[in-house]
Amino acid sequence: MSGPPASASERVHVRSARHDDIPHVAAVYAHHVLHGLASFEVDPPDAAEMARRHQNVVSLGLPYLVAEVGGRLAGYAYAVPYRTRPAYRYTVENSIYVHHECAGQGIGGTLLAPLIEACAAAGCRQMVAVIGDSENWASIRLHEKFGFARVGLLPAVGWKFNRWVDSVLMQRALGPGDAAPPAA
């Protein structure tokens, strides 16, 4: 499964990530770390660290998904607890990264829809997107398309590529959201 997909116009298959996907996940993420502002990391984590992160997500019963096109990894998405304190336990934060050669081909939305569904099925009630760079219109528009509202802006909270970078906060309800208390 090495290398980028030929084209996202081929059928996209979304599934749970497996251990053998992690080197490809790490490569996709490394590109974003080294060339983009979506991540505030400055040094790409190695495959072992990405495997540790993957295991942490799945051990919490949260989704970690990959999108394949033509048998090759085109992107991945996962959800983690928004914060560790108990009162936040029904809120998750999503992350979506698409192979740079598949940008603009709908892979992000193909991942976000089942991620939202899986988090709602797991009993989560709110999803937060913390988007690096207030000029990251692709991510902002993707989240808007899936019902996220812009709820905040953290100006100049990151320093990357010799400039200050904002974080955009977006949020959407999952399932009944705040209309009812969570199941006991």
Residue pairs with C-beta under 8 A, 6 or more apart in sequence:
1 20
1 21
1 24
1 68
1 71
1 72
1 73
2 24
2 72
3 72
4 72
4 74
4 99
4 100
4 101
4 102
5 68
5 69
5 70
5 72
5 73
5 74
5 99
5 101
5 102
6 69
6 70
6 72
7 69
7 70
7 105
8 69
8 74
8 102
8 105
8 106
8 107
9 105
10 69
10 70
11 69
12 67
12 68
12 69
12 74
12 106
12 107
12 110
13 67
13 68
13 69
14 65
14 66
14 67
14 68
14 110
14 111
14 114
15 65
15 66
15 68
16 58
16 63
16 64
16 65
16 66
17 25
17 54
17 58
17 64
17 65
17 66
17 76
17 78
19 51
19 54
21 66
21 73
21 76
22 47
22 50
22 51
22 54
23 47
24 66
24 72
24 73
25 50
25 54
25 66
25 73
25 76
25 97
26 44
26 45
26 46
26 47
26 50
28 73
28 75
28 76
28 97
28 98
28 99
28 100
29 39
29 44
29 45
29 50
29 97
30 44
31 99
31 100
32 38
32 39
32 97
32 100
33 39
33 41
33 42
33 43
33 44
34 44
35 100
36 132
37 132
37 133
37 136
37 158
37 160
37 161
37 165
38 97
38 131
38 132
38 133
38 136
38 139
39 97
39 132
40 132
40 158
40 160
40 165
42 160
45 53
54 64
54 78
56 80
57 63
57 64
57 78
57 79
57 80
58 64
60 80
60 81
61 122
62 78
62 79
62 80
62 81
62 92
62 118
62 119
62 122
63 77
63 78
63 79
63 114
63 115
63 118
63 119
63 122
64 76
64 77
64 78
65 76
65 77
65 78
65 111
65 114
65 115
65 118
66 73
66 75
66 76
67 73
67 74
67 75
67 76
67 77
67 98
67 107
67 110
67 111
68 74
69 102
69 107
73 99
74 98
74 99
74 102
74 105
74 107
75 96
75 97
75 98
75 99
75 102
75 107
75 108
75 111
76 96
76 97
76 111
77 94
77 95
77 96
77 97
77 108
77 111
77 112
77 115
78 94
78 95
78 115
79 92
79 93
79 94
79 95
79 115
79 118
79 119
79 124
79 127
80 92
80 93
80 95
81 88
81 89
81 91
81 92
81 93
82 88
82 91
82 92
82 93
82 126
82 128
83 91
90 123
90 124
90 125
90 126
90 182
91 124
91 125
91 126
91 127
91 128
92 119
92 124
92 126
92 127
92 128
93 127
93 128
93 129
93 130
94 112
94 115
94 119
94 127
94 128
94 129
96 108
96 111
96 112
96 115
96 139
96 142
98 107
98 108
98 111
99 107
103 138
104 138
108 138
108 139
108 142
109 142
109 145
109 146
112 142
112 143
112 146
113 146
116 127
116 146
116 172
116 174
119 127
119 174
120 174
120 175
123 175
123 182
123 183
124 174
124 175
125 173
125 174
125 175
125 176
125 177
125 178
125 182
126 171
126 172
126 173
126 174
126 177
126 178
127 148
127 171
127 172
127 174
128 169
128 170
128 171
129 139
129 143
129 148
129 168
129 169
129 170
129 171
130 167
130 168
130 169
131 139
131 140
131 143
131 167
131 168
131 169
131 170
132 158
132 165
132 167
133 165
133 166
133 168
134 153
134 155
134 166
134 167
134 168
136 168
140 150
140 168
140 170
143 170
143 172
144 150
144 170
146 172
147 172
147 173
148 170
148 171
148 172
149 170
149 171
149 172
150 168
150 169
150 170
151 169
151 170
151 171
152 168
152 169
153 166
153 167
153 168
153 169
154 166
154 167
154 168
154 169
155 164
155 166
156 164
156 165
156 166
157 165
157 166
157 167
158 164
158 165
158 166
158 167
159 165
173 179
